[in-house]
Amino acid sequence: MRLVIAEKPSVAAALAAALGVKNKKDGYMEGGGYLISWCVGHLVELAEAAAYGEQYKKWSYDSLPILPQPWQYTVFKDRQKQFKILKDLMRRSDVSEVVNACDAGREGELIFRLVYHTAGCDKPFSRLWISSMEKSAIKKGFAELKPGEAYDALYASALCRAKADWIIGINATRLFSVLHGKTLNVGRVQTPTLKMLADRDAAITSFKKEPYHIVRLDVGGAEAASARISDAAKAEAVKTACEASQAVCISVRRERKTEQPPRLFDLTGLQREANRIYGYTAKQTLDLAQALYEKRLLTYPRTDSNYLTDDMGDTAVHIAALLVGKLPFMKGVAFTPDIARTLDSKKVSDHHAIIPTMELAKADLAALPESERNILTLAGARLLFAAAEPHIFDAVTAVFSCADTEFTAKGKTVLCNGWKELERRYRATLKEKPNAEGDEENELILDAPTFAEGQSFDSPAARVTAHDTQPPKPHTEASLLSAMERAGSADTDPDAERKGLGTPATRAAVIEKLVKSGFVQRKGKQLIPTKNGNNLVCVLPDTLTSPQLTAEWENGLTQIARGAAEPEDFMRGIEEMARALVKAYPFLSENQKGLFKEEQTVIGKCPRCGGNVCEGRKNYYCEKKGCAFVMWKNDRFFEERKTAFTPKIAAALLAGGRAKVKKLYSPKTGKTYDGSIVLADTGGKYVNYRIELARDKELTQQA
């Protein structure tokens, strides 16, 4: 009997279907000489610091650095049942072999090995290495199982990664938290991400705008623009001179350009586009994609691949045909997909790109929650774009000379709309149009007249437009995800399994942790570092705030995975780094003390005692001791109405007892409405609120 261990239940189900295993048990399936079970992600993890001794239960400088020897492991409390199932299956007398069917990558190897070793299993094991869930790929993979020992080096690299993150994360977090008297989470991925936000914020703060002017000429119905002119008087002089002169075309450049269709979505790409179009956070997009995955309408979302495997061609064609019939923007479009450009098994890692599934045929899209429908439509639209024809156009750049000044006119003639037409149709269905990307300052009207060298225009009309240089834009989740994906890539081995900061599966959690820790705040779509966030970046050494550390680690881990470097050497370097870090920060300078002292922001007066009500990270509270007045930001009353309990609302409630709020959500009807939130405090443990509608109709609810 073979015991097959997958990483997640859905993969186990796909394996069982391909192998004809139909008998379902508690936590596994059985039949045809197979037992098929799953890990539910990381079942076993590295133990917490406190597991290594009483001295580590309290945070202190004297207990640092913490360098476990030997390492201990623990099982997630909420996953102990599944671990026991796997352990019992491994110990069954009829099980002669174990198959590692976890994801084909470093982390998948780690997940299986930790379960295998922690369960005390010593039975021989083999490795299933596939990236496609097509039945043919699964059967081929089982016919070509590799010895488990062939992946020992990959496991060693995965374990080194986990231990290194533990050592640096635990020691750096405890060190700087103890020094500053405040919990300061420090991590290899989280901290450089915060640094990118802080750097962008500093660039915006220090930016000094500079005015400039552009002279624009009318040349045969098109517009030709000058370079930037800083002096307004000079710009006016050029305008005046041009109106009394002749504009002569001195060069014309024509280029045929092809804009290839976009690639399919990996998770980061989906999160980026969902943020830009719908304003969803990275976590919201991941949660929505996960929900669709659990409904079997979307493929596995935690992927860093932009391609499908070569054996998925027929499936993708069928899905594209379903999408044409299901998506409203495709109505009346004659579409023949070119799926071939979306297929490349060599560029698929653990999982292929995100696309809808064949379950789409039975799905009623209108019955889905709007947010889920948006994500499913977005992923489906991207498959259609990716399989459409290229966008082809002729770009024309004409340069004119007038009054000793050069002017440029640009235009283009579209020869084949291709995928851009599908994109236009899709965007036309959106309630809110996303902002256009790129600087179109000198992008002139399309279909500009055909110019020829030597062509002239007498006394052309001219005008001057005034502008200011613009500071960098604050990061949104879309731009931050892109920055995380690219960070340190230039310094990373091209063959490294992971590039950038974090993985598609972890980036959303990193952003959320920064927000929840109080280092970053959301302002609409923007991510802005707080005072504490900026201060943390300032007090940490460059080693911990640079993506260079991740690049160096990935290069080292790649060498270990190749068998070209020893894990022990890598870990000695990590331990030395931890020792050096602790030694370098024995105390704080005077100007560093009090950097993270909480500042109380008074937003109003307490309705119970008249004291100051201050804003905390999670609530609005009365600062007077003995007064129990507190309004929680995550109060169920506001969450049910999908309304953020902002300081503005809190201040209005304290000042006048009510706050006007737009687009309150009704849990009963599923619709939104405008109304007033009224403070109905009765002096009890919890503060009450009620809704007052415009028609003086009241809906009372206890928080």
C-alpha positions as CSV (number, residue, x, y, z in Angstrom):
1,M,0.0,0.0,0.0
2,R,1.3,3.4,-1.0
3,L,0.6,6.4,1.3
4,V,0.4,9.6,-0.8
5,I,0.7,12.9,1.1
6,A,-0.4,16.0,-0.8
7,E,-0.1,19.6,0.5
8,K,-3.8,20.5,0.5
9,P,-7.1,18.6,0.2
10,S,-7.9,19.9,-3.3
11,V,-4.7,18.4,-4.7
12,A,-5.4,15.2,-2.8
13,A,-8.8,15.1,-4.5
14,A,-7.3,15.6,-7.9
15,L,-4.8,12.9,-7.3
16,A,-7.5,10.5,-6.1
17,A,-9.6,11.2,-9.2
18,A,-6.7,10.5,-11.5
19,L,-5.8,7.2,-9.7
20,G,-9.4,6.1,-9.3
21,V,-9.4,6.3,-5.5
22,K,-13.0,6.8,-4.4
23,N,-13.4,5.5,-0.8
24,K,-13.5,8.6,1.5
25,K,-12.4,8.3,5.1
26,D,-11.8,10.7,7.9
27,G,-8.9,12.8,6.7
28,Y,-7.9,10.5,3.8
29,M,-9.1,8.4,0.9
30,E,-8.4,4.8,0.2
31,G,-8.6,2.4,-2.8
32,G,-6.7,0.7,-5.5
33,G,-3.6,0.1,-3.4
34,Y,-3.4,3.8,-2.4
35,L,-4.0,5.9,0.8
36,I,-4.2,9.6,-0.1
37,S,-4.1,12.3,2.5
38,W,-2.9,15.8,2.9
39,C,-1.0,18.3,5.1
40,V,-3.2,21.4,5.0
41,G,-0.1,23.6,4.4
42,H,2.5,23.8,7.2
43,L,1.4,21.2,9.8
44,V,4.8,21.3,11.6
45,E,6.7,24.5,12.4
46,L,9.8,25.5,14.3
47,A,9.1,25.8,18.0
48,E,8.8,29.2,19.7
49,A,11.8,30.6,21.6
50,A,10.1,29.8,25.0
51,A,10.4,26.1,24.2
52,Y,14.2,26.3,24.7
53,G,14.1,27.3,28.3
54,E,12.5,29.4,31.0
55,Q,15.0,32.2,30.4
56,Y,13.5,32.8,27.0
57,K,9.9,33.3,28.2
58,K,10.6,36.9,29.1
59,W,12.3,39.2,26.6
60,S,15.6,40.5,27.8
61,Y,18.9,41.7,26.4
62,D,20.9,39.3,28.5
63,S,19.2,36.3,26.9
64,L,20.2,37.2,23.4
65,P,21.2,35.9,21.0
66,I,18.9,32.8,21.0
67,L,20.6,30.1,18.9
68,P,18.7,26.8,19.2
69,Q,20.7,23.6,19.5
70,P,19.2,21.2,18.8
71,W,16.2,22.6,17.0
72,Q,12.7,21.7,18.2
73,Y,9.5,21.4,16.3
74,T,5.8,21.8,17.1
75,V,2.4,21.1,15.5
76,F,-0.2,23.8,15.0
77,K,-2.9,23.3,17.7
78,D,-5.7,23.6,15.2
79,R,-4.0,21.0,12.9
80,Q,-3.1,18.3,15.4
81,K,-6.0,16.1,14.3
82,Q,-4.7,16.0,10.7
83,F,-1.1,15.4,11.9
84,K,-2.3,12.4,14.0
85,I,-4.1,11.0,11.0
86,L,-1.0,11.2,8.9
87,K,1.1,9.8,11.7
88,D,-1.3,6.8,12.1
89,L,-1.3,6.2,8.4
90,M,2.5,6.2,8.2
91,R,2.5,3.6,11.0
92,R,0.0,1.3,9.4
93,S,1.5,-2.2,8.8
94,D,0.1,-2.4,5.3
95,V,1.9,0.9,4.2
96,S,5.2,0.0,2.6
97,E,6.0,3.3,0.9
98,V,5.2,7.0,1.3
99,V,4.9,9.3,-1.7
100,N,5.7,13.0,-1.2
101,A,3.1,14.7,-3.4
102,C,3.4,18.2,-1.8
103,D,4.0,21.1,-4.2
104,A,6.9,20.8,-6.5
105,G,9.2,23.4,-4.8
106,R,11.3,24.2,-1.8
107,E,8.5,24.9,0.6
108,G,6.6,21.8,-0.5
109,E,9.6,19.7,0.3
110,L,9.9,21.3,3.7
111,I,6.2,20.7,4.5
112,F,6.5,17.0,3.8
113,R,9.9,16.3,5.4
114,L,8.9,18.0,8.7
115,V,5.8,15.9,9.0
116,Y,7.7,12.7,7.9
117,H,10.4,13.3,10.5
118,T,8.2,14.6,13.3
119,A,6.0,11.5,12.9
120,G,9.1,9.3,13.4
121,C,8.6,7.6,10.0
122,D,11.4,5.6,8.6
123,K,9.7,3.9,5.7
124,P,11.1,4.5,2.2
125,F,9.6,7.5,0.4
126,S,9.5,8.7,-3.2
127,R,8.8,12.1,-4.8
128,L,6.0,13.1,-7.1
129,W,7.1,16.2,-9.0
130,I,4.4,17.7,-11.2
131,S,3.0,21.2,-11.8
132,S,-0.2,20.2,-13.7
133,M,-3.3,18.7,-12.2
134,E,-4.4,17.3,-15.6
135,K,-5.1,13.5,-15.2
136,S,-2.5,12.7,-17.9
137,A,0.2,14.7,-16.0
138,I,-0.7,13.0,-12.7
139,K,-0.5,9.5,-14.2
140,K,2.7,10.3,-15.9
141,G,4.2,11.7,-12.7
142,F,3.3,8.5,-10.8
143,A,4.9,6.4,-13.5
144,E,8.1,8.4,-13.1
145,L,8.4,8.8,-9.3
146,K,11.9,9.8,-8.1
147,P,13.6,8.5,-5.0
148,G,13.0,10.8,-2.1
149,E,16.7,11.1,-1.4
150,A,17.2,12.8,-4.7
151,Y,15.7,16.0,-3.1
152,D,17.7,16.0,0.1
153,A,19.6,19.0,-1.0
154,L,16.4,20.9,-1.8
155,Y,15.1,20.0,1.7
156,A,18.4,21.2,3.3
157,S,18.0,24.6,1.5
158,A,14.4,24.9,2.7
159,L,15.3,24.1,6.3
160,C,18.1,26.6,6.2
161,R,15.7,29.3,5.0
162,A,13.2,28.5,7.8
163,K,15.9,28.5,10.5
164,A,17.6,31.6,9.2
165,D,14.3,33.5,9.2
166,W,13.6,32.3,12.7
167,I,17.1,33.3,14.1
168,I,17.2,36.8,12.5
169,G,13.5,37.5,13.1
170,I,13.4,36.4,16.7
171,N,16.7,38.0,17.8
172,A,16.2,41.3,15.9
173,T,12.6,41.6,17.1
174,R,13.5,41.0,20.7
175,L,16.6,43.1,20.6
176,F,15.0,46.3,19.3
177,S,11.8,45.8,21.2
178,V,13.7,45.5,24.5
179,L,15.9,48.5,23.7
180,H,13.0,50.8,22.8
181,G,10.4,49.4,25.3
182,K,7.9,48.7,22.5
183,T,7.2,45.6,20.4
184,L,9.0,46.2,17.1
185,N,8.5,43.4,14.7
186,V,11.6,42.9,12.5
187,G,11.8,40.5,9.6
188,R,13.8,39.8,6.5
189,V,10.8,40.6,4.2
190,Q,8.7,42.9,6.3
191,T,11.4,45.4,7.2
192,P,12.8,46.1,3.7
193,T,9.2,46.4,2.6
194,L,8.7,49.1,5.2
195,K,11.9,50.7,4.1
196,M,10.6,51.1,0.5
197,L,7.5,52.9,1.9
198,A,9.6,55.1,4.1
199,D,11.9,56.0,1.2
200,R,9.0,56.9,-1.0
201,D,7.5,59.0,1.8
202,A,10.8,60.8,2.3
203,A,11.1,61.5,-1.4
204,I,7.6,63.0,-1.4
205,T,8.2,65.1,1.7
206,S,11.5,66.5,0.5
207,F,10.2,67.2,-3.0
208,K,10.2,70.8,-4.2
209,K,8.1,71.5,-7.2
210,E,9.5,73.5,-10.1
211,P,7.3,75.3,-12.7
212,Y,7.8,74.8,-16.4
213,H,6.1,75.7,-19.6
214,I,5.5,74.0,-23.0
215,V,4.8,75.8,-26.2
216,R,2.4,74.0,-28.5
217,L,2.0,74.6,-32.2
218,D,-1.0,73.8,-34.5
219,V,0.5,72.0,-37.5
220,G,-2.2,70.9,-39.9
221,G,-4.7,69.9,-37.2
222,A,-2.1,68.1,-35.1
223,E,-0.2,69.5,-32.2
224,A,3.6,69.8,-31.9
225,A,5.1,70.4,-28.5
226,S,8.3,72.0,-27.4
227,A,10.7,70.7,-24.7
228,R,10.1,72.0,-21.2
229,I,11.0,75.7,-20.8
230,S,11.5,76.8,-17.2
231,D,11.2,80.6,-17.8
232,A,7.6,81.8,-18.5
233,A,8.8,85.0,-20.3
234,K,11.0,82.9,-22.6
235,A,8.1,80.6,-23.4
236,E,5.9,83.5,-24.3
237,A,8.7,84.9,-26.5
238,V,9.0,81.6,-28.3
239,K,5.2,81.6,-28.8
240,T,5.2,85.1,-30.3
241,A,8.1,84.3,-32.5
242,C,6.5,81.1,-33.8
243,E,3.3,82.8,-34.7
244,A,5.3,85.2,-37.0
245,S,7.4,82.4,-38.5
246,Q,7.2,79.2,-40.5
247,A,7.2,75.7,-39.0
248,V,9.1,73.3,-41.2
249,C,9.0,69.5,-40.8
250,I,12.7,68.4,-40.5
251,S,12.2,64.7,-39.8
252,V,9.5,62.0,-39.9
253,R,10.0,58.6,-38.2
254,R,7.5,55.8,-38.8
255,E,7.7,52.6,-36.8
256,R,5.5,49.6,-36.9
257,K,5.0,48.4,-33.3
258,T,3.5,45.3,-31.8
259,E,2.2,45.2,-28.2
260,Q,2.0,41.5,-27.3
261,P,-0.9,40.3,-25.1
262,P,-0.4,40.4,-21.4
263,R,0.6,37.2,-19.6
264,L,-1.8,35.2,-17.4
265,F,-2.1,36.2,-13.8
266,D,0.1,34.9,-11.0
267,L,-1.2,35.9,-7.6
268,T,0.9,39.1,-7.4
269,G,-0.4,40.2,-10.8
270,L,-4.0,39.5,-9.8
271,Q,-3.6,41.4,-6.6
272,R,-2.0,44.3,-8.4
273,E,-4.7,44.6,-11.0
274,A,-7.5,44.1,-8.5
275,N,-6.1,46.9,-6.4
276,R,-5.8,49.2,-9.4
277,I,-9.3,48.5,-10.8
278,Y,-11.4,47.7,-7.8
279,G,-9.4,49.1,-4.9
280,Y,-9.1,45.7,-3.2
281,T,-6.3,45.1,-0.8
282,A,-3.8,42.3,-1.5
283,K,-5.4,40.3,1.4
284,Q,-8.9,40.9,0.1
285,T,-8.0,39.7,-3.3
286,L,-6.3,36.6,-1.9
287,D,-9.3,35.8,0.3
288,L,-11.7,36.3,-2.7
289,A,-9.5,34.1,-4.9
290,Q,-9.3,31.5,-2.2
291,A,-13.1,31.5,-1.8
292,L,-13.5,31.0,-5.6
293,Y,-10.9,28.2,-5.4
294,E,-12.9,26.5,-2.7
295,K,-16.0,26.8,-4.9
296,R,-13.9,25.1,-7.7
297,L,-14.4,28.1,-10.0
298,L,-10.8,29.3,-9.9
299,T,-7.5,27.4,-10.0
300,Y,-5.1,27.5,-7.1
301,P,-4.3,31.1,-6.4
302,R,-1.0,31.0,-4.5
303,T,1.2,30.8,-7.6
304,D,4.1,32.7,-9.0
305,S,3.6,31.3,-12.6
306,N,2.3,33.2,-15.6
307,Y,1.9,30.2,-17.8
308,L,-0.1,27.0,-18.1
309,T,1.5,23.6,-18.6
310,D,1.8,22.2,-22.1
311,D,-0.9,19.6,-21.5
312,M,-3.5,22.1,-20.6
313,G,-4.2,23.4,-24.2
314,D,-7.5,21.6,-24.7
315,T,-8.7,22.6,-21.3
316,A,-7.8,26.2,-21.8
317,V,-9.6,26.3,-25.2
318,H,-12.8,25.0,-23.6
319,I,-12.6,27.5,-20.7
320,A,-12.1,30.4,-23.2
321,A,-15.2,29.3,-25.1
322,L,-17.1,29.2,-21.8
323,L,-15.9,32.7,-21.0
324,V,-17.0,34.1,-24.3
325,G,-20.5,32.9,-23.6
326,K,-20.5,34.0,-19.9
327,L,-18.8,37.4,-19.8
328,P,-21.1,40.2,-20.9
329,F,-18.3,42.3,-22.6
330,M,-17.7,39.4,-25.0
331,K,-21.3,39.5,-26.4
332,G,-21.2,39.5,-30.2
333,V,-17.4,39.1,-30.4
334,A,-16.1,36.5,-32.8
335,F,-13.1,35.1,-30.9
336,T,-10.7,32.3,-31.8
337,P,-8.2,31.9,-28.9
338,D,-4.5,31.3,-29.6
339,I,-3.8,29.3,-26.4
340,A,-0.3,28.2,-27.5
341,R,1.3,31.5,-26.3
342,T,-0.1,30.8,-22.8
343,L,1.6,27.3,-22.6
344,D,5.1,26.7,-21.3
345,S,5.7,23.9,-18.8
346,K,9.3,25.1,-18.3
347,K,8.0,28.3,-16.8
348,V,5.6,26.7,-14.4
349,S,6.9,26.2,-10.9
350,D,4.7,24.8,-8.1
351,H,1.5,25.8,-9.7
352,H,0.3,27.1,-13.1
353,A,-1.2,30.5,-13.7
354,I,-4.6,31.5,-12.3
355,I,-7.5,30.9,-14.6
356,P,-11.2,30.0,-14.2
357,T,-12.1,26.3,-14.2
358,M,-14.5,24.1,-16.2
359,E,-16.9,24.4,-13.3
360,L,-17.7,27.8,-14.9
361,A,-20.1,25.9,-17.2
362,K,-22.5,25.1,-14.3
363,A,-22.0,28.4,-12.5
364,D,-24.5,31.3,-12.2
365,L,-22.2,34.3,-12.1
366,A,-25.1,36.6,-11.1
367,A,-25.5,34.5,-7.9
368,L,-22.0,35.1,-6.8
369,P,-21.2,38.0,-4.4
370,E,-20.2,41.0,-6.4
371,S,-16.6,41.0,-5.1
372,E,-16.1,37.3,-6.0
373,R,-17.7,37.9,-9.4
374,N,-15.2,40.8,-10.0
375,I,-12.2,38.6,-9.3
376,L,-13.5,35.7,-11.4
377,T,-14.3,38.1,-14.3
378,L,-10.8,39.7,-14.0
379,A,-9.1,36.3,-14.2
380,G,-11.3,35.2,-17.1
381,A,-10.8,38.4,-19.0
382,R,-7.0,38.1,-18.6
383,L,-7.2,34.6,-20.1
384,L,-9.0,36.0,-23.1
385,F,-6.6,38.9,-23.4
386,A,-3.6,36.5,-23.2
387,A,-5.1,34.4,-26.0
388,A,-6.0,37.2,-28.3
389,E,-4.1,38.8,-31.2
390,P,-1.4,41.3,-30.6
391,H,-2.1,45.0,-30.8
392,I,-0.4,46.4,-33.9
393,F,0.0,50.0,-34.8
394,D,2.1,52.5,-36.8
395,A,3.8,55.1,-34.6
396,V,4.7,58.4,-36.3
397,T,7.0,61.0,-34.7
398,A,7.4,64.2,-36.7
399,V,9.9,67.0,-35.6
400,F,9.3,70.6,-36.7
401,S,11.6,73.6,-36.5
402,C,10.1,77.0,-35.9
403,A,11.8,80.2,-34.6
404,D,15.0,78.2,-33.8
405,T,13.0,75.8,-31.6
406,E,12.2,72.2,-32.1
407,F,8.7,70.8,-31.7
408,T,7.6,67.2,-31.7
409,A,4.2,65.7,-32.8
410,K,3.3,62.2,-32.1
411,G,0.5,60.1,-33.5
412,K,-0.4,56.5,-34.3
413,T,-2.6,54.5,-36.6
414,V,-4.0,51.3,-35.3
415,L,-3.7,48.4,-37.8
416,C,-5.0,45.6,-35.5
417,N,-6.8,46.3,-32.2
418,G,-6.2,42.8,-31.1
419,W,-6.4,42.2,-27.3
420,K,-6.7,46.0,-26.7
421,E,-10.2,45.9,-28.1
422,L,-11.2,43.2,-25.6
423,E,-9.6,45.2,-22.8
424,R,-11.6,48.3,-23.9
425,R,-14.8,46.3,-23.8
426,Y,-14.1,45.0,-20.4
427,R,-13.2,48.4,-19.0
428,A,-16.4,49.9,-20.4
429,T,-18.3,47.6,-18.0
430,L,-16.6,48.9,-14.9
431,K,-18.5,51.2,-12.6
432,E,-15.3,53.2,-11.8
433,K,-12.7,53.6,-14.5
434,P,-9.1,53.0,-13.2
435,N,-6.6,55.8,-13.6
436,A,-4.7,55.9,-16.9
437,E,-1.1,54.9,-16.6
438,G,1.8,56.8,-17.9
439,D,2.6,60.5,-18.7
440,E,0.6,61.6,-21.7
441,E,1.9,65.2,-21.6
442,N,3.3,64.9,-25.1
443,E,1.0,62.2,-26.3
444,L,-1.0,63.8,-29.1
445,I,-4.1,62.9,-30.9
446,L,-4.3,59.7,-32.7
447,D,-4.4,59.4,-36.5
448,A,-2.3,62.5,-36.9
449,P,-2.0,63.9,-40.5
450,T,0.6,62.3,-42.7
451,F,3.7,64.5,-42.5
452,A,6.6,64.7,-45.0
453,E,10.0,66.2,-44.6
454,G,10.1,69.8,-45.9
455,Q,6.4,70.3,-45.3
456,S,5.8,73.8,-44.0
457,F,3.1,75.7,-42.1
458,D,3.1,79.5,-42.2
459,S,2.3,81.5,-39.0
460,P,1.1,78.5,-37.0
461,A,-1.2,79.2,-34.1
462,A,0.6,78.7,-30.8
463,R,-0.2,78.5,-27.1
464,V,1.7,78.2,-23.8
465,T,0.7,75.7,-21.2
466,A,1.9,75.9,-17.6
467,H,2.9,72.9,-15.5
468,D,4.7,71.9,-12.3
469,T,7.0,69.0,-11.8
470,Q,5.3,66.3,-9.8
471,P,6.6,64.4,-6.7
472,P,6.6,60.6,-6.7
473,K,3.2,59.2,-6.0
474,P,2.7,57.4,-2.7
475,H,2.8,53.6,-3.0
476,T,-0.5,51.8,-3.5
477,E,-0.7,48.1,-2.9
478,A,-0.5,47.6,-6.6
479,S,2.8,49.5,-6.9
480,L,4.2,48.1,-3.6
481,L,3.5,44.5,-4.8
482,S,5.5,45.3,-8.0
483,A,8.3,46.8,-6.0
484,M,8.4,43.8,-3.7
485,E,8.5,41.5,-6.7
486,R,11.4,43.3,-8.2
487,A,13.4,44.1,-5.1
488,G,16.9,42.7,-5.1
489,S,16.2,40.7,-8.3
490,A,19.3,42.1,-10.1
491,D,21.5,40.7,-7.4
492,T,19.8,37.3,-7.2
493,D,21.0,34.2,-9.0
494,P,18.8,33.8,-12.2
495,D,18.3,30.1,-11.2
496,A,17.1,31.0,-7.7
497,E,13.7,29.6,-6.9
498,R,12.5,32.8,-5.3
499,K,13.2,36.4,-6.3
500,G,12.1,39.6,-4.7
501,L,10.7,40.1,-1.2
502,G,8.4,37.4,-0.1
503,T,6.4,35.1,-2.2
504,P,3.0,35.6,-3.9
505,A,1.4,33.7,-1.1
506,T,3.0,35.8,1.7
507,R,3.1,39.4,0.3
508,A,-0.4,40.2,1.3
509,A,0.2,39.0,4.9
510,V,3.4,41.1,5.1
511,I,1.5,44.2,4.1
512,E,-1.3,43.4,6.6
513,K,1.2,42.8,9.4
514,L,2.8,46.2,8.8
515,V,-0.7,47.9,9.0
516,K,-1.7,45.9,12.1
517,S,1.6,46.7,13.8
518,G,1.0,50.4,13.4
519,F,3.9,50.9,11.1
520,V,1.8,51.7,8.0
521,Q,-1.6,53.2,7.5
522,R,-4.0,53.1,4.6
523,K,-5.4,56.3,3.1
524,G,-7.7,55.2,0.4
525,K,-5.6,53.1,-2.0
526,Q,-2.4,54.7,-0.6
527,L,0.0,53.1,1.9
528,I,1.7,55.6,4.1
529,P,4.3,54.9,6.8
530,T,3.5,56.1,10.3
531,K,5.8,58.0,12.5
532,N,6.7,54.7,14.2
533,G,7.3,53.1,10.8
534,N,9.7,55.8,9.7
535,N,11.5,55.7,13.1
536,L,11.9,51.9,12.9
537,V,13.6,52.2,9.6
538,C,15.9,54.8,11.0
539,V,17.0,52.8,14.0
540,L,17.7,49.5,12.2
541,P,21.0,48.7,10.5
542,D,21.1,48.7,6.7
543,T,21.5,45.0,6.7
544,L,18.0,44.5,8.0
545,T,16.3,47.1,5.8
546,S,17.8,46.2,2.4
547,P,16.5,43.6,0.0
548,Q,20.2,42.7,-0.5
549,L,19.9,40.3,2.5
550,T,17.2,38.3,0.8
551,A,19.2,38.2,-2.5
552,E,22.3,37.0,-0.6
553,W,20.3,34.3,1.2
554,E,18.6,33.2,-2.0
555,N,22.0,32.8,-3.7
556,G,23.3,30.8,-0.8
557,L,20.2,28.6,-0.7
558,T,20.3,28.0,-4.4
559,Q,23.9,26.7,-4.0
560,I,22.7,24.4,-1.2
561,A,19.9,23.1,-3.4
562,R,22.4,22.4,-6.1
563,G,24.6,20.5,-3.7
564,A,27.4,23.1,-4.3
565,A,27.4,24.5,-0.7
566,E,27.1,23.0,2.8
567,P,24.1,23.9,4.9
568,E,26.3,24.1,8.0
569,D,28.4,26.8,6.5
570,F,25.3,28.8,5.7
571,M,23.9,28.5,9.2
572,R,27.2,29.4,10.8
573,G,27.0,32.7,8.8
574,I,23.5,33.3,10.1
575,E,24.4,32.7,13.7
576,E,27.4,35.0,13.4
577,M,25.1,37.7,12.0
578,A,22.8,37.3,15.0
579,R,25.7,37.5,17.5
580,A,27.1,40.6,15.7
581,L,23.7,42.3,15.7
582,V,23.3,41.9,19.5
583,K,26.8,43.0,20.2
584,A,26.4,46.1,18.1
585,Y,23.4,47.4,20.1
586,P,24.2,47.2,23.8
587,F,22.3,50.4,24.6
588,L,20.6,53.4,23.1
589,S,21.9,56.9,22.6
590,E,20.0,59.7,24.3
591,N,18.3,60.9,21.1
592,Q,17.0,57.4,20.4
593,K,15.2,57.1,23.8
594,G,11.5,57.8,23.6
595,L,11.3,57.5,19.8
596,F,8.4,55.1,20.0
597,K,6.6,56.8,23.0
598,E,2.9,56.7,22.2
599,E,1.5,60.1,21.5
600,Q,-2.1,60.7,22.6
601,T,-4.4,62.2,20.0
602,V,-7.4,63.8,21.6
603,I,-10.5,63.6,19.5
604,G,-13.2,64.8,21.8
605,K,-14.7,64.9,25.3
606,C,-16.0,61.9,27.2
607,P,-19.8,61.9,27.4
608,R,-19.6,60.2,30.8
609,C,-17.0,62.1,32.8
610,G,-15.9,65.0,30.6
611,G,-12.3,63.8,30.3
612,N,-10.3,63.6,27.1
613,V,-11.1,60.8,24.6
614,C,-7.9,59.7,22.8
615,E,-7.4,57.6,19.8
616,G,-5.6,54.3,20.4
617,R,-4.5,51.8,17.8
618,K,-7.7,49.7,18.3
619,N,-10.1,52.0,20.0
620,Y,-11.1,55.5,21.2
621,Y,-10.8,55.6,25.0
622,C,-11.3,58.0,27.9
623,E,-7.9,58.9,29.4
624,K,-9.3,59.3,33.0
625,K,-8.5,56.4,35.2
626,G,-11.7,54.7,36.5
627,C,-13.8,55.7,33.5
628,A,-14.8,52.7,31.4
629,F,-15.9,54.6,28.3
630,V,-14.3,53.1,25.2
631,M,-15.4,52.9,21.5
632,W,-13.8,50.0,19.7
633,K,-12.8,50.5,16.0
634,N,-13.7,46.9,15.2
635,D,-17.2,47.2,16.8
636,R,-19.6,44.8,15.2
637,F,-22.1,47.6,14.6
638,F,-19.7,49.2,12.1
639,E,-18.4,45.9,10.7
640,E,-21.9,44.7,9.9
641,R,-22.5,47.9,8.0
642,K,-19.2,47.7,6.2
643,T,-18.2,51.1,7.5
644,A,-14.8,52.0,8.9
645,F,-15.0,53.6,12.3
646,T,-12.8,56.5,11.5
647,P,-11.6,59.3,13.8
648,K,-13.8,61.7,11.9
649,I,-16.9,59.7,12.8
650,A,-15.8,59.2,16.4
651,A,-15.1,63.0,16.8
652,A,-18.6,63.8,15.3
653,L,-20.3,61.3,17.7
654,L,-18.5,62.9,20.7
655,A,-19.2,66.5,19.6
656,G,-22.8,66.2,18.6
657,G,-23.9,62.7,19.4
658,R,-24.4,61.8,15.7
659,A,-22.4,61.4,12.5
660,K,-23.7,61.5,8.9
661,V,-22.4,58.5,6.9
662,K,-22.9,57.6,3.3
663,K,-23.2,54.2,1.8
664,L,-24.1,52.3,5.0
665,Y,-24.6,48.6,4.2
666,S,-27.8,46.9,5.2
667,P,-27.2,43.2,6.2
668,K,-30.9,42.5,5.6
669,T,-31.3,43.9,2.1
670,G,-27.7,43.8,0.8
671,K,-28.1,47.4,-0.4
672,T,-26.4,50.6,0.8
673,Y,-28.1,53.8,2.0
674,D,-27.2,57.2,3.6
675,G,-28.1,57.9,7.2
676,S,-26.8,59.1,10.6
677,I,-25.1,57.0,13.2
678,V,-26.3,58.1,16.7
679,L,-24.4,57.6,19.9
680,A,-26.7,55.8,22.3
681,D,-24.5,55.4,25.3
682,T,-26.3,54.0,28.4
683,G,-23.2,53.9,30.6
684,G,-22.8,50.1,30.5
685,K,-19.8,48.0,29.6
686,Y,-20.3,48.5,25.9
687,V,-21.2,51.7,24.0
688,N,-24.4,51.4,21.9
689,Y,-25.2,53.0,18.6
690,R,-28.3,53.3,16.4
691,I,-29.1,54.3,12.8
692,E,-31.3,57.3,12.1
693,L,-32.6,57.5,8.6
694,A,-33.6,60.6,6.8
695,R,-37.4,59.8,7.2
696,D,-36.8,59.7,11.0
697,K,-37.1,56.0,10.8
698,E,-34.9,54.4,13.4
699,L,-33.1,51.1,13.6
700,T,-31.6,50.4,17.0
701,Q,-29.0,47.8,17.5
702,Q,-26.7,47.0,20.4
703,A,-23.0,46.8,19.6
